[in-house]
Amino acid sequence: MCFGSKASAGEGSAAPRPVSLSSTSGKKQSAAWSAPSQSQPEPQSLFQDDYAAPSGPPPGHMARPVHNVASDDYAPPPGAPPSYGSDYAPPSGPPPSHAADGYAPPSGPPPSHSGGDYAPPPGPPPGQHDWQSAVPDTALLPPPPSLFSGWDRSPASNAPEEQSIAGEQWCRDFPLQSPPMDLRDNEMTRRVIASCATTLQRPPMFRGKLQQEVHGTWSIESAHKCPDACLIGFPPSYAPSLHSPVHTGRPFTMYYEVYVQSCKSEVTLAMGFTAMPYPPFRMPGWHRGSLALHGDDGHRYINDTWGGKTLREGFVMKPGGTYGIGMQFTRKGRDDIDVKVFVTVDGKAFEEWDIHEETDAEQDRPVTGLEGYHDLSIAVGVFDENTNLFALMPLHVLYATR
């Protein structure tokens, strides 16, 4: 059976074939036959190479500004933020967190401070101690001791350095006597001490005259160019077994005087006390366990091989004067002893100091031997290139009643 006219068939066109319709999933559908129409264009394939997506984003997506980090042309959208009214204007200048481009805080004090004359309230801050009111007035207190008042050399006479070295070596060879003598059962020695009948021992290097005048009184005459010599009294004037305030419960004072009868130049005399033994060729006060007042420079010496310390400005011993030196021992606490040294001039109190005073860390040395735990004897030192005459007055040993 044929369809159409003879003329159509004669044009040589082939009869149309059925077209297979395929779904988007690629599965074949059942074929359908239809007669071609002369006015209907030929169906196009669903997949063509010249197909392009429409321009612009999909309808459900809005365009968003993109900040290019590498560039600085990012700017917020124009207009006020949605939460502000139409008359809002952003602040000028850089944000407060940016300090570049010369940005500076506003001039003047903060709004909470008024004007440029602001000052903190008077008085100390709350919670701080007002130390000015707590510290008492020290104007009436005595001046503090001079910690660096020691002399490197005496302004008067100085012994050769080799003698000082020899004295130090002698002290190392003969240490301080310890323990002290126990005189509680020595009746004879106790009587001698109580009667102040001290005997001065003459050292071998002493040149001059040493004579006992009356009970407890001695005259000392040094010869021309007499070397340094220390005359030491025996028995000791202070014996811990008899006089220590720790044992007796009461203070003890020992004291003696020297009258300077004559001298041709400076008074070359030293008077003091020493623990035993002591180098006889050295002046008292120069080595351990010894103290003395020197007449030529007026200085006091305590275990001091340098220049001593000033007793009082301008003080020196002079002919015709009577000079005394003493030590007082007082109990302090259970087993401690307080020791004071005092000096008199013509029978009147002149100066005193504590044996444990503040010291010069560079020069001062220990006071071991003078603290009331060793036997102590009077010590008179002489030297001279001229003839001098001294009189050792009776030694006074006093038991205080207070």
Residue, then its C-alpha position, 0 to 999 in steps of 0.5 A: m500500500c502506498f501513501g501520497s502522490k506519484a509526483s512526490a515519489g518521483e522526486g527521488s526523496a526517500a521515504p521517511r523513517p521512524v524516529s526513536l525518542s529517547s528520554t533524558s535518562g538514556k533509556k529507550q522509549s517505544a517507537a511511534w510512527s507518524a507521517p511527516s508533515q511538509s510544514q513541520p521542521e525536522p526534530q532537533s537532537l536534545f544534545q547539541d554542541d552549540y548550547a550555552a547557559p543563559s547569562g547571570p546567576p540563577p534566579g535564586h542567588m543574589a549577587r554578593p560583593v567580593h573583597n579582594v584581599a590583595s587590593d585596597d579598593y574594597a568599599p562597603p555598599p553605599g548608604a546607611p546600614p539597614s538598622y539606621g535611618s536615612d539621615y545616618a552618616p558614617p564617622s570620618g577618619p580611620p577607625p579608632s583601632h587604627a593608629a596609622d596615617g597620623y591618627a592621634p587621640p583628642s587633645g586635653p584631659p579625659p572628659s571626667h577631668s576638668g581643666g588642665d589644673y588637675a592635681p591628685p588629692p592631698g595626703p597619702p593614697p588610701g591604704q598607705h602608711d604615713w611614715q612621716s608622722a610615725v618617725p619621731d623627731t631625732a633632732l635631740l638624739p646624740p649623733p650616730p657613731s662614726l663608722f669610718s673614724g679610724w686612722d690609717r696612721s697615727p699623726a704622732s709617732n708610728a712604730p716600724e712595720e716589722q715590729s707590727i708583724a713580729g707582734e702579730q706572730w708573737c700573738r699567734d705563738f702565744p694564744l690567750q689564756s683560757p680558761p681564766m685562773d680560778l682564784r676562789d681558793n687562793e686567799m693570798t692572791r685575793r687579798v693582793i687584788a682587794s688591797c690594790a697592791t698590783t706589781l708592775q712587771r718590768p719587761p727586758m727591753f725597758r730602759g729607765k727606772l721603775q720604782q714602787e713609792v708607797h702602797g699601790t703607787w709606782s714611779i716610771e722614768s723612761a730613759h733616752k731612746c727607750p724602745d716600745a715597752c709594755l709594763i703589765g700588772f700582776p695579779p690581774s685586776y679583773a678575774p672572772s672567777l671573782h668579779s664577773p657580774v654573771h657570778t656575783g650578780r652586781p656590777f664591777t669597776m676597775y680604774y687607775e690614774v697616771y700623773v704626767q709629771s714632766c716630759k720634754s716633748e710629746v707625752t709618750l705614754a699609753m695606759g689601758f688594760t690587757a688580757m694575758p699574755y701580751p707581747p712586752f715589746r708592743m704598746p698596749g691597745w695594738h694587739r688582741g685582747s688589749l685596749a689603751l689611751h695613747g698620750d701622744d696623739g690622744h687616740r684610743y686603741i682596741n686591737d688596732t695596729w693602725g692609727g686608732k680612733t679619735l677620743r675627742e677632737g684636739f685632745v692630747m695628754k699634757p704635762g701636769g695632767t692626771y689621766g684615768i682609765g677604767m672598765q665597768f662590767t655589768r650583767k646583761g641578760r642571763d650570761d652576757i656582760d655589758v662592758k663600758v670603757f671610760v676616761t677621766v681628766d683631772g678626776k672628771a669624767f671625760e669620755e666613755w664608749d661601749i666595747h661592742e660599739e659599731t665598728d669599721a668593717e675594714q679596720d676594726r678587729p674582734v674584741t675577744g679577751l676584753e668582754g669579761y670572760h678573761d683575766l685582765s691586767i693594767a698595762v702601761g706602755v712607754f717609749d721615748e727619745n727623751t726622759n719622761l717621768f710618770a707616777l702610777m696612782p693607786l689602783h681603785v677597784l670598786y664594787a658598785t652597789r647598784 
